[in-house]
Amino acid sequence: MRKLITLGAFLTVFLGFSQTQDIDSLTLQLAYQKQDTLKADTSLELIRRLYDHEDYNRALRFIVKSEKLTTELNYKKGLADITYYKALIYAKKNDYINAINSYATCKSLYHQLKDTLGIAKVNNGIGLIEIKRGNYAKGLRYALSAMTTLEEKGLDRELSLSYSNLADAYYHIGVYDKAITFFLKALPLQETLQDVQGKNNSYSKLAELYSLKREHRKAIEYYKNLLQNNTDNDSLKGAISAKLGGEYLQFNDFTNASNYLLESLSINRRNNNTSGLLTTLINLGTLNLKQGRLILAERQLMEASVMAKELDNKHELLRYYDRMKQLDSTKRRFDRAFVWQREYYSLKERLDRKQVSLSRDSLSPDAIYDHLEGRDPLLIDDSNALLPSAPETGLDGHTPFKLFFYILLAILIMAIVFIVMTNSKRMNNMKLVQNLEEENLKAKLQYEASLEQIAQLENINNVKDKLFSIISHDLKDSLSSINGFIDLLKDDTLSKEEFDKLIPELSENANNASLLLFNLLNWSKSQMQSLEPKPSLFDIQEVFEDKINLIEQRMAQKGIQLIDHSLRDFAYADRSMIEIVIQNLLANALKFCNKGDTITVSNHISNGSCILSIADTGVGISKENLSKLFKGSSYTTTGTHNEKGTGLGLSICKELVELNNGKIWVESTLNVGSTFYVQLPKSKSV
């Protein structure tokens, strides 16, 4: 690594030295040339090298001399090119007035020379200046007029700049699809030109645009590209990590969101990056709000609000109002929630109005006409400004018609009084309407909260009814059967031979009751509270061995053979949850096998994941019934020995597997057998 850094430093020094040597060589060559067009061309090449070397002051000194020479020689092409570079340098120095004047001069010369490429380059430069100054409508017109010519000539550097200008203009006026199109066109050119700053801008804007279009996976892709290209830029890393955390929140991927946001919080606090910290705190507040940590969420959002107001960041302030409305609604503080909602819509209306104004101005009929007709904006004569109109003559104080004047004055006073009274009444009516709207909105918020609470209570009540139904039927049957055996034993009504015959049936009932209770407890827990997996690395073969031991006796009683093809391999998941899944799948396989059937367990690696399979040669499942599995709809059938179930086992398996970022599916043929597959990750997802 140290050698690479040393080599990079050497190349940088070497290239810099080489460029300096070229400039010195051209300067020396210029000193001995005659006062002709060749000397003007040499001077132009020197100016171009100095511009590329960012030695703007020295370049300007040569420009002054070269302008004088080309003017004396009447060398219009040379004068136009030199003036073009003067405009570029003024633009780099943010001296936009001199830049525009220089562009106007060289453009006039290019028109005389009928140099369409020169005109296009000038229009592109003016477009960049106008877009930087916030005149997006004007910038669009110039950049669009330059684009076609630059594309025909294949000038990568100018074309990259043109695409970027257009994309930025469309971005600022809210025409997002067009902005994306031009940023995507600019990227390959920026790659070719090794334009790091341009690439960073394109990646950042593309990510932001895809986020605005709710294409969050694409936004994540471009934010990650930006991070990958700027691993050493701590400040940029803090800002992008904050936005990445926000994108993962859109998928409720709390793990990735938390990782990026905590990293961003640390970097932005360390660097005192207020803008990045503002975004981080808003997104952290959102994360904690979604996870029910309301006190921490409120603290982070309040800190963010202070920063948003200090920075006058209206978009983040809008997000703050929205999150506070959600937080206070969750806390049932509906009066405060209404205040936040009112602030939110008030600010949103102002921002939307501003955006609509920008968009309307940029897409005005005049702008479209200029572009379509090929009119040159720089040559349009807009000097006919409106002159102020002459003041109207008032009443002559010396007129003899004073009575008429007083009558008019009285009418005017009465009209003013009438307008004031009407306006006062209108304002009172508006205030009354506003109060009614506030009361209606408050009632609506309370009603929505009540509906949500009713839905939760209904869900809990349904869970309770289902539990009682299962307990009163399936579980009751198994326990009643066991209780009957115990009563017969107590009364000594069974002989030893009869008792020995009934032991397998008693064991089967006890196993059924145990599995029913096991599934009921897990299902009710998943319905009434959120299950939080605690993943770790564990050996799949060990879990298979433990669970096979539990059913060995029952397999022997039914005359079923087990084939164990399991291998020592590790999965990354919550072991206790996966044990529940495997126990259920083994019990299901046993339940639907007849004497002489086989159950085969195995595991293997596929695409970096661990695949478990439990196959049986039992009765199989029809195509009609396959679609009913994993639905949680209590679909169940009796086993080959009339074993009963709740119909909850497979829905519990699906929920537990998906909580661990896995998948479960089944392949089955009626009267041939079934195979259940479980796919689990082998490591923590990034």
N, C-alpha and C positions, 0 to 999 in steps of 0.2 A: 504493500500500500504506500509506504514511504517513497519507494522508487517511482511509483506512478505520479505521486504529488510532485516530486522533484522534476520528473520529465515534463509534466504539465507546466510547471513554473518556467522551465528552460525554454519550452516552445513559445510561451507567452512573451518572454523577454526577447527571444530570437525574432518573432514576428514583429514586435514593436520596433526592434532595432532595424529590421528590414524595411519597414514602412518609413521610418525616419530617414534612412539612407536614400530611399527613392525620392522623398521630398527634397532633401539637400541636393540630390543630383539634378532634379528639375529646376530648382532655384538657380543653380550654377549655369545650367543650360540656357535658362531664360536671360541671364545677364549678358550673354554673348550673341544673342540672336538679333536680327534686323527688325526694324519696326514694320512688320508685315503680318499677314493673316496667320502665318505659321507660328509667330511669336504669340499671337492671341490664342491659338489653339493650345500651345504649351502652357500658357498662363491658365487657361481653363482647366487643363488636366491637373495642374498644381492646386488650383482652388478645390477641385473635386477630391484630391487626396487629403488636403487639409480638412475638408468637411467630414470625410470619413474618419479622420483621425481626431475629430472634435476640437480642432484648434481654430475656433471660430473667429477670434479677434485677428489672428494673422491672416486668415482667409479674406476677411473684410478689407484689410490693407491692400492685398493683391487685387481685389475686386475693383477698388477705386482706381488703381492704375490701369487695369484692363478695360474698364468702361471708357476711360479717356482715349485709349489706343483704338478700340473698336469703333468709337464714334468718329475719330479722325479718319479712319480707313473706310468708314461707311460699311462696316462688316456687320450686317444686321443679324445674321445667324449667331455669330460669336457674342454680340451684345445681348441677344435674347437669352442664350444659355447662361451667360455670366449673371445677368439680372435674375434668372430663375434660381441660381444658387444663392444669390443675395437674399431672395425671399425665403428660401429654406432656412438660412442661418438666422434671419430675424424671427422666424417662427419658432426655431429651437430656443431662442433667447426670450420667447414670450412677448416680443415686441410686435403685436398683431397689426398695428396701424401701418408701420413701415413694411411689414410682410405683405399686407394686402396691396399697398401702393406699388411695391416691386412686382407682385404677381400681375397687376393691371398693366404695367409697362411691358413686361416680357410677353404677356398674352397678346397685346396689340401688335407686337413685332411678329409673333408666331402667326397671327392672322394675315399679316402682309405677306409672310413667307408661305402661307397655306400649309403650315406644319401641323397636321391634325394630332400627331403624337405629343408635340409640345403643348398644344392647347389642352389635351386630355390630362397631361401631368400637372399643368397649372390648376385645372378644375379640381383635380384630386387634392392638391395642396390646400386650395381655398376651402374645399369641403371639410378637411381635417380641422382647419382653424375655426370654421363656423360651428362645427360639432363640439369642439373644446369649449367654445364660448357659450354653448347652450342654445345656439340657433339651429335646432335640428331640422327644421323645414328647409332652410336655406342650404345647410350642409348636405341634406339628402339630394337636392336638385343638382348640386355641383358634382357630388360623388357618382350619381347615376349617369350623368352626362359623360363622365370620364371612363366608366367601366368597360363599355363595349370596345373602345379603341385599345385600351390596355390589354384586354383579352385577346384581341386579334394580333397584337404585337408580341404577346407572350412575355411581358416584362414582369418577372416574378416579384421583385421588390415593390414596385409601384402598385401592382395588382393586389398584393397582400395588404398593403396600406389601404387601398380602395375598399376591399372587402371588409376590413376591420372598421373603416369609417362608416360604411353602410350599416353594418351589424350594430354598431354603437348607437347610431341614430334611430334605427328601428327599435332597439331595446328601450331607449328613453321615451319613445312615444307609445310604447305598449303594443307594437305589432310584433309579437314574439315569434311567430312562425318564420317570418322574413329574417328576423335577427338570427335565429338558429341556422337558417340556410346559409347566410353569409359567414357566420363564425365557422361553420363546418367547411366552407370553401377556403377560408383563410388558413386553417390549421395545417394542411399538407404543405402549403407554401412556407409557412413559418418554420415547419420542420426542416425543409430544404435549406432555408436561409439561416438556420440555427438562431432564430429570433426568440431567445428565452423569454424576454418580457412580453412579446406578442403572444407566445404560446400560453403563458400564465394567464394573461387577460382572457384569451379564448376559452381555456379550460374553466376558469372561474365563472365567466358569463354563461357558458353553456350549462354548467351545473345549476346555476341560479335559475336560468330559463326553464330547464326541465323540471326543476322543483316547483316553479310557478304553474307549470302545466300538469302538475301532479304525477309526473313520470319519475318517481323518486329513485327507482333502481338505476336509471340513466344518470340522474344527478349524483348518486353515490359513486358511480363509475368515474365521472369526470372529476369529482372532488379527490378521489383516490389517485387519479393520474397526476393531479396538481401536487398532492403531497409527495408522491414518488419522485417527481422532478425537482422538489425543493426540500430535500431531507435536512439540509443545513440551515434553512431559513426558519429560525425559531419563531419569529413574529408571525410569518405566514402560516406556519404549522398550527399555532394557537388559534388563529382566525378560522382556518379550514376545519380543524377538529371540532370546533363549536358548531359549524354548519352540518358536518357529517353526523354528529350526535342528533341534531334536529331531524335529519333525513331518516335515521333509523327509528326515531320515535313514531314516524308515520306508519311503520309496520308493527308498532308495539314490541320492537326488539330491544327490550330494556337492557340486556347485557351489553350489546355493542354500543348502544346510546350512552350508557353510564360510563363505559371505558373511555370513549372519545371525549365526553363532556368533562370528566374529572381531569383528564390529561390537559384539555384546553384551559380549564380553570387554573391549574397549576402554572402553565406557561404564561397565560395572560396576566395573572397577578404578579408573577416574577418580573415580567417585562413592562408592567404598568400600561398594558394595552387596553384602554378603556372601551374602545369600539368592540374588540373581540370579546372582552369580559361581559359586555352588555348582552350580546347574543348568547353567550354561554349561560348566563344567569337566567335568562328567559327560558331557554331550553331545559335547564336543570329544574326550574320551577315547574315546567310542564311535566317532566319525568316524575317528580315527587308528587305532583297532583294526581297523575294517573295511578301511582302506586299507593295512594292514600296517606302519604306523609304530608299532611296539610300545613302543619306549623312550619316545617322546613321550607315547603313550597312558598308560603306567604312571605317568609323572611327573604328568600332569594328574589322573589318578584318585586318586593318593595325596594331592595337595593338596586335592582335593574331600573326601576322607574326613575330614581334620582339621576342615574347616568343618562337615560334616554332624554330627559328634560335638559340636562346640561349640554348634551351633544346635539340637541334639537333633532333627534332621530325619530321622525314621526312614524315610520313603518314599525320600528320596534315598540314604540309607545302604543301603537294600535294593537300589537300582539299582547302587550301588558294588560290593556283594558279587557281584552277577550279572556285571558287566563284568570284575571281577578273576578270576572263575572262567573266563570265556571267554579272557581274556588268558593265564592260566597254562596252560590246556589247549592253546592255540595254541603256547606255548613248550615244551610237553611236560613241564611241571612239575606232574605229576598229583597229587602229594601235597599241594601247596599249593592246587591247584584243588579238591580234596576239602574242605579246610578252609573255603574260601570258600563252597562249596555248602552245607556244614553250617550256617555262619553265616546264609546266605541263608534257608534253610528254617526255621531257628529264629526269626528275626525275622519272617518272613512269617506263620508260625503265630500269633505273638503279635498281629500286626496284624489278621489274619483273625478271630481270636477276639474282639478288641475290636469289630470291625465287626459281627460276628454278634450280639454282645450288644446293641449299639446298635439294630440292626434289630429284634431280637426284642422289646426293651423298647418300641420305638415302635409296633410292630404287635401289641401284646398284646391279648387278648380284651377286657379292660376298656376300653382306648382305643377300639377299634372299636365296642364296644357303646355307649359314651357318645356317640360321633359319630352313629351310625345312629339311636339312640333320641331324639336331640335333647336330651340331658341337658346341663345347664349346669355345666361343671366348677367354676365359682367357687362354686356353691351346694351342692356335694357336701360332706356333713359327714364329714370324715376325722379328727375329734377323738378317736375311740375308739381311741387308741393302746394297744398291748399293755402291760399292767403287768407288772413283774418278778414271777415266781412266788416264793412263800415258800420259804425254805431248808428243805431236808429235814432231819429230825432224824437225827443220827448215832447210833452205838452208845453205850450208857450205860457209862461206865468202871467203875461200881460193880456191874455184873451178876455173878452168881455163876457164869456159864457161861464162865469164862476159857478152859477147854480148847477149847470150841467156837470161840472167837475165834481161838486160836492155829492151829487146824486151817485155818480160813478164810484166815488170813494166809499159811500155808505154801502153800496151793493157789494163792493170788494170786501169790506169789513164783515158784512153778513155772510158772504161766501166762506171767508176764512173761519169764522165761528162755526159755521155748519160743518166744514171739513174737519175741524178739530174735534167737535162733538162726535161726528161719525167715526173718526179714527179711534177716539177713546173707547167708543162702544165696541168697535171691531177688535181692539186690543183686549178688552175684557172678555169678549167671546172666545178669542184665541186662547187666552189664559185658561178659561173654563174648559175648552176642548183639550188643551194640553194636560190639565189635571186629570180629566177623565181618561185620557190615553195612558197616563202614568198608572192610574188605579187599575185599568184593564190589563196592562202589562204585568203589574204586580200579581194580580189575580191569576193570570195565565201561568206565570212562573210557579206559583203555589200549586196550581192545578196539575202542571206537568210533574212536579216533585211528588204530589200525591199519587198520580198514576204509576210512577216508577216504584213507589213504596208498595202500592197495591199489587203490582206485578211480582215484586219480590216475595210478598206474603203468599200470593197464590202459588208461586213456585214451591215455596217451603211446604205449603199445605198439600200440594200434589205429591211431594216426596213423602210426607207423613202418611197420606192415604195409601200410597204404593207399598210403603213399609208394612203397614197394618194388614194390607191385603195378602202380601207374601207370607207374613208371619202367621196369619190366621189360616192359610191354606197349606203351602208347601212345607214350611218349617214345622207347623203344627202336626202335619201328617207324620213326618219323620219322628218327631219327639213322642207322639202318641203311640207309635209302633214300639219304640224303645220302652216306653212306660208299660205297655202291655206285657212285654217279655218279663220285665222286672216283677210285675204283679203275679205272673204265672210261677216265677221262681219263689216268690214269697209264700204262695199258697201250696207249694210242693206238688203241683198238679202235673209237672213235667218229669218224665223219666230221663235218665242220663243220656240214653240213645236219642230221645227227642230233642233234648237240650243241645247235644252235639250237632244235630242236623240244623238247628235254628241259629247256631252261632254265626255262620256266614251271612245270613240275612240280617241278624242284629248288627254285625260289623258294617254291612252295606248301609243300613239306615243311619248309623252313627257317622259314617263318612259323609253321607249326603247332607246330614244336618250340619256337620262341621263346615263343609264347603259352602253351603247356603249361607250360613252365618258369616263366614269369611268374606264372601262377595257382597252381602248386604252391608256389612260395616264399611267396606271400601267404597261402595257405591254411594251410600248416604253421606260419607265424608266428602266425596268429590262433588256432590250436589249442594251441600250446605256451606262449604268453605273452600277456598282455593287451595289446591295442592301445590306445594313448592318442592320440586325435585332437588336432591342434594347429590349431584353427580360425582363419581369417582371412577378410577380404573379398577375393574374386577375381572376375574377369570370366569368365562362362560362355562367351561367344563365343570368347575366346582359347583355352579348353580344347578346344572343338569344332574350331577351326582346326588346333590341334596334332595332335589325334588323327585328323582326316580326312586330313592329310598322310601319316600312317603307312600308311593303307590304300588310297591313291589308285591305286597301281600294281596292286594285287590286284583292285580294282574294275574297272579297265580290262581286265585279263586275263579277268575273268568276264563282261564286257560289261554292267556294272551302272551305272546313272546315280545320282548323288547330288544331292539338292535341299537346299540350305542356306537355311533360314528363320530361322537363329539371329539374335538381337538382342544388342546390348551391354547386359548386365544383371549385377548382382552378387549372389552368394550368400555366406552366412557358414558356412564348413565347412573341413575339412582338404583343401586343394587336391589334394595328392598322392593321397589316398584317392579323391576324386571322379574324378580322371584315370583311375585303375584301373577304376572303375565304367563310365565312358563308353567306355574302350577295349574292355572286355569286351562291352558292349552293341553297339557298332559291329561287332566281330568276329563276334558271333552273327548280326546282321542279314545281313552279307556271306556267312556260312556257309550260310544257308538261303534265299538268293536264286538264281534262275536268270537266264540271259542275257535282257536286256531288262527286268528288274525294276528298281524304284527304291528308294532309301533316303532318307528325309526326316528331317532334324534340325531341332528348333525349341525355343523356350523362351518362357514368358510368366509373368505374375504372377497369382496367385490367392489371395485372403484373406491378403495379406501374406507369402506364401511364393513361392519361385521353383520353377516346374514345368518340367522338361526332358522332352522326348519324342524317342524314336528309333523311327521307323515304317518298315516294309518291306512290299513287296508280294510277299513270298516264299511259302513253302509253308504257313505258318501252323501252329497247334498245335491238336490236338483237345481237346475238353472233358475227356476222360479224362486226358490228359497235363498239362493246365494245373495240376491240383492237385499234381503231382509237382515243380513248379518251386520254387525257393527253399528246398528242404527239406534240402539238404546230404546227400542220399542217393545221390550219384553217378549221378543219372539223366542219360543222354546219348544222343543219336542222331547218326548221321553226316550231314554236310552234303550239299549238292546235287552236289558233286564228291568225295564220300567223305571230306571232312575229318573228322578225329577230335578228340575232346575228353575232358577228365577228368570232366565233370559237376560241377565245383567252381565254375565261373565265376559262376553266378547266386547260389549260396549266399554266395560272397565278397562279391558286390555288395550283397546284403541286409544282411550284417553291417556292412559299411563305411558304408552309408547310415544305418542305425539308430544307429551310433556317433556320427553327426553330427546326431542328432535329426531325421532325415528318414524318408521312406517310399518304398517302391518297389512297383510293381504292373504287371500286364500285361493287355492286352485283345487277343484273337486269334480269328480265324476260319479254320478249315482251308481251305487252297487259296485264301485271300484275302490273308492277311498278318497281321502282328503289330505292336503298338505297346507299347513299354516306357516307363513314366513314372517319373520320380524327382522327389520333392518335397523341397526343402531350405529351411532358414530363411534370411531375408534379414538378420537381425541376431541379436545375442547374446540368448538367452532370459533373461527377468528372473527 
